[in-house]
Amino acid sequence: MMQYRVMGKTGDRISVLGYGCMRFPKLNGKIDEERTKRQIYTAIEAGVNYFDTAYIYPSSETVLGNVLAGGYREKVMIASKIPPLLVHSVKDMENILETQLKRLKTDYIDYYLVHSLNSKEGWDRMKRLGIESFLEKAKQEGRIRRIGFSYHGEGRDFKDIVDDYPWDFCQIQYNYMDENAQAGREGLMHAAAKGLGISVMEPLRGGLLAAQMPEHIDAIWKNSGIGGTPAEWALRWVWNHPEVTVLLSGMNEEAQLSENLRVADSSVPGSLTEKQKECIDAVKKALNEKLKVGCTGCGYCMPCPAGVNIPVCFSYYNDKSIYEDKTVGMQYMGMLAGMDGGKPSYASLCKDCGKCERHCPQNIPIRAHLKDVSKSMEPFYFKPVAGVLGGYYKLRGRFVSKGKK
């Protein structure tokens, strides 16, 4: 049976497993709507009743609206977000909300967040633009039901924002690797003490905590005797906190959905044993020693004006360090050097414009790290080889096209 927790002072009963809608499955570069529908219906039938999307997630609101229109809208609660970067007036706020309601094919949004509100300065700007009166008006009119914010900034600003408005809930990044980063445990406790419901994003840190671990880290799990997968214990660690209402997971594989539903059914606050917590702490220490860039792969830094695929660059860079796999360099070249006839998107294409850093919710010094990626992943022969192979694939593609004609 799915477990439920109360969303703070709202009194709403929310499934402990929430459905993150940023990473729906793809087919030919677009969201695979039929597969997404099957996955979402499976989740709802299993008791999941909280679906988290956003205005800036490409096609997400539209697809979710289409899927839920099949008689499922009243069975779930929808959370969506208004992006401060696109707001310059109350008129912008109204236009965005109306667009969201149309996309979602609904008259109201249950949980409405100010998206990625990462500093007190940013919140003060939104207040000057009239966000408070807009939210209250929309709530009174029934277009939104609960008011919250998502956060990726520093701990002190998080507390100031929590204290500055009668929020219903908040959304924070929280996992065993980020226990003391961003809002962190201290912010979690502060928000809970204020009566806020708490939604947790990135419980698997962009998939890192669910990945196949290198031998020296995998040995920690195996020798512990506790069983289960790395993903399971990362999820259980979050659910072990009674202050957490709902954990969001971007489930786009049937196996992920099945495992998460299974684990959600048996995870209760305070259920981790000392042995289990010691094992997780040991894995955390081992991973921290290897991690190069604390990127979760959220993609807010994209698109890059120079064409760099920033999240993928960092993913391969971290993989090379964590897994000590010599084949990662070739994978990096194959994915990012345009060898398939696509456009190159490797790290050294960076023009140092800084646009990515202005949008990064993790405040990562992206440009400096891209230089590190280039040094580590792009040896002297990288560009010549990539150029030759890329040219070959393009030429072959032309011949294939002519043959079809």
Order of alpha helices (4+ residues) and beta strands (2+ residues): beta-beta-beta-beta-beta-alpha-beta-alpha-beta-alpha-beta-alpha-alpha-beta-alpha-beta-alpha-beta-alpha-alpha-beta-alpha-alpha-alpha-alpha-alpha-alpha-alpha
